[in-house]
Amino acid sequence: MLKQLSNIELIDLALNGNQGAYVDLLNRHQRYAFTLALRFTKSREDAEEIAQDSFLKAFRSLASFQRTSKFTTWLYSIVYTTAMSKLRKGKLETDSLDDEEHPIVVGDFASEESSSLIENKIRSEYLKQAIEKLLPDDGVIITLFYLHEQSLEEIAAVVGLPANTVKVKLHRARQRLKVQLELLLKHEVNELL
């Protein structure tokens, strides 16, 4: 019965205390909200958090929905705002489900941060080793472009070549870097086995 109702009808029912109506509204839009969030974060976990936070914010603000625009437009603007806040702060901004006097302890986030830092250091070390195996010109172009975030024009000025030539060299250097990383990682896997 609820599935045949419009978004506005479901909103009215939800505002009158029908939780099933809000659940149906959520089910209708959760996939797109998640997909939209994923476009910003590229991380499934972060996208899920953003979508959940967005639905919680939407639920809390449902009474203030003006109905001058589509519900989907209003909801997706909440998803967009939540995602942009995450990007600006570099972490997820979540709404607390508990009151401040009785916090809910979820887990030890420090260990997750430490694990992430260790993984980044390992990746950096492998990348450094692979760059060292490249020809010096390739290593310089890769380093300037990725590690020092120089533009093609800036790299061209440094190496004394036209920007188009640097672009071609960068492309070829990436291919050689990929080969070096594959060889290096294959060697590491063989050592572990």
C-alpha positions as CSV (number, residue, x, y, z in Angstrom):
1,M,0.0,0.0,0.0
2,L,2.7,2.5,0.9
3,K,4.8,1.8,-2.2
4,Q,2.0,3.3,-4.4
5,L,2.0,6.6,-2.5
6,S,3.8,9.7,-3.7
7,N,6.7,11.2,-1.8
8,I,4.5,14.0,-0.5
9,E,1.9,11.5,0.8
10,L,4.7,9.5,2.5
11,I,6.0,12.6,4.1
12,D,2.6,13.5,5.5
13,L,2.3,10.0,6.9
14,A,5.8,10.1,8.4
15,L,5.1,13.5,10.0
16,N,2.0,11.9,11.6
17,G,4.1,9.2,13.2
18,N,4.0,6.4,10.6
19,Q,7.6,5.1,10.7
20,G,6.9,2.7,7.8
21,A,6.2,5.6,5.6
22,Y,9.6,7.1,6.3
23,V,11.3,3.7,5.8
24,D,9.6,3.4,2.4
25,L,10.7,7.0,1.5
26,L,14.3,6.1,2.6
27,N,14.2,2.8,0.6
28,R,13.1,4.7,-2.5
29,H,16.0,7.1,-2.4
30,Q,18.9,5.4,-0.6
31,R,20.6,4.0,-3.7
32,Y,20.8,7.3,-5.4
33,A,21.9,9.1,-2.2
34,F,24.6,6.5,-1.8
35,T,25.7,6.9,-5.4
36,L,25.8,10.6,-5.1
37,A,27.9,10.4,-1.9
38,L,30.2,7.9,-3.6
39,R,31.0,10.5,-6.3
40,F,32.5,12.8,-3.7
41,T,34.3,10.3,-1.5
42,K,35.4,7.4,-3.6
43,S,35.1,5.3,-0.4
44,R,32.2,3.0,0.1
45,E,32.4,3.3,3.9
46,D,32.4,7.1,3.8
47,A,29.6,7.2,1.2
48,E,27.5,5.0,3.5
49,E,28.2,7.3,6.4
50,I,27.3,10.4,4.4
51,A,24.0,8.8,3.1
52,Q,23.1,7.7,6.7
53,D,23.9,11.1,8.1
54,S,21.9,12.7,5.3
55,F,18.8,10.6,5.9
56,L,19.1,11.4,9.6
57,K,19.3,15.1,8.9
58,A,16.4,14.8,6.4
59,F,14.3,13.0,9.1
60,R,15.0,15.7,11.7
61,S,14.1,18.4,9.2
62,L,11.2,16.8,7.5
63,A,8.7,19.2,9.0
64,S,10.6,22.1,7.5
65,F,10.4,20.7,3.9
66,Q,8.7,23.5,2.0
67,R,7.2,21.5,-0.8
68,T,8.2,24.3,-3.3
69,S,10.6,21.9,-4.9
70,K,10.7,18.2,-5.4
71,F,11.5,16.1,-2.3
72,T,14.4,14.5,-4.2
73,T,16.0,17.9,-4.9
74,W,15.7,18.8,-1.2
75,L,17.1,15.4,-0.1
76,Y,20.0,15.4,-2.6
77,S,21.0,18.9,-1.6
78,I,21.3,17.5,2.0
79,V,23.5,14.7,0.6
80,Y,25.6,17.2,-1.3
81,T,26.0,19.5,1.7
82,T,26.9,16.6,4.0
83,A,29.5,15.3,1.4
84,M,31.0,18.8,1.0
85,S,31.4,19.2,4.8
86,K,33.2,15.9,4.9
87,L,35.6,16.9,2.1
88,R,36.2,20.3,3.7
89,K,37.0,18.9,7.1
90,G,38.8,15.8,5.8
91,K,36.6,13.6,8.0
92,L,33.1,12.5,8.3
93,E,30.7,14.9,10.1
94,T,28.2,12.7,11.8
95,D,25.1,13.4,13.9
96,S,25.0,11.9,17.3
97,L,22.2,9.6,18.1
98,D,22.7,9.9,21.8
99,D,22.6,12.9,24.1
100,E,25.8,14.5,25.2
101,E,25.5,13.3,28.8
102,H,25.3,9.6,27.8
103,P,27.6,9.1,24.9
104,I,27.8,5.9,22.9
105,V,31.3,4.5,22.6
106,V,31.7,2.8,19.2
107,G,35.3,1.7,19.1
108,D,38.9,2.6,19.0
109,F,39.4,4.9,16.1
110,A,43.1,5.5,16.9
111,S,44.0,2.0,15.8
112,E,42.2,2.6,12.5
113,E,44.2,5.8,12.0
114,S,47.4,4.1,12.9
115,S,46.7,1.3,10.4
116,S,45.9,3.8,7.7
117,L,49.2,5.7,8.4
118,I,51.2,2.5,8.2
119,E,49.5,1.5,4.9
120,N,50.3,4.9,3.5
121,K,53.9,4.7,4.6
122,I,54.2,1.2,3.0
123,R,52.7,2.5,-0.3
124,S,55.1,5.5,-0.3
125,E,58.1,3.2,0.3
126,Y,57.1,1.0,-2.6
127,L,56.5,4.0,-4.8
128,K,59.9,5.5,-3.8
129,Q,61.7,2.2,-4.6
130,A,59.9,1.9,-8.0
131,I,60.8,5.5,-8.9
132,E,64.5,4.8,-8.0
133,K,64.5,2.0,-10.6
134,L,63.4,4.4,-13.4
135,L,65.7,6.3,-15.7
136,P,66.7,9.7,-14.1
137,D,64.6,11.7,-16.6
138,D,61.5,9.6,-15.9
139,G,62.1,9.8,-12.1
140,V,62.4,13.6,-12.2
141,I,59.2,14.1,-14.3
142,I,57.2,11.6,-12.1
143,T,58.5,13.3,-8.9
144,L,57.8,16.8,-10.1
145,F,54.3,16.0,-11.3
146,Y,53.1,13.8,-8.5
147,L,55.1,14.6,-5.4
148,H,55.7,18.3,-6.0
149,E,52.4,18.8,-7.9
150,Q,54.0,20.8,-10.7
151,S,52.1,21.6,-13.8
152,L,53.3,20.4,-17.2
153,E,54.4,23.9,-18.0
154,E,56.3,24.2,-14.8
155,I,58.0,20.9,-15.4
156,A,58.8,22.0,-19.0
157,A,60.6,25.1,-17.6
158,V,62.5,22.9,-15.2
159,V,63.7,20.3,-17.7
160,G,64.0,22.7,-20.7
161,L,61.5,20.9,-23.0
162,P,58.3,21.9,-24.6
163,A,55.1,21.1,-22.5
164,N,53.8,18.7,-25.1
165,T,57.1,16.7,-24.9
166,V,56.8,16.6,-21.2
167,K,53.3,15.3,-21.5
168,V,54.4,12.4,-23.7
169,K,57.4,11.7,-21.4
170,L,55.1,11.7,-18.4
171,H,52.7,9.2,-20.0
172,R,55.6,6.9,-20.9
173,A,57.2,7.3,-17.4
174,R,53.8,6.3,-15.9
175,Q,53.8,3.1,-18.0
176,R,57.4,2.3,-16.9
177,L,56.5,3.1,-13.3
178,K,53.6,0.7,-13.5
179,V,55.9,-2.1,-14.7
180,Q,58.4,-1.4,-11.9
181,L,55.7,-1.5,-9.3
182,E,54.3,-4.7,-10.6
183,L,57.8,-6.3,-10.6
184,L,58.5,-5.0,-7.1
185,L,55.2,-6.1,-5.7
186,K,55.5,-9.5,-7.4
187,H,58.9,-10.0,-5.8
188,E,57.5,-9.0,-2.4
189,V,54.6,-11.5,-2.8
190,N,57.0,-14.3,-3.7
191,E,59.1,-13.6,-0.6
192,L,56.0,-13.9,1.6
193,L,55.1,-17.2,0.0
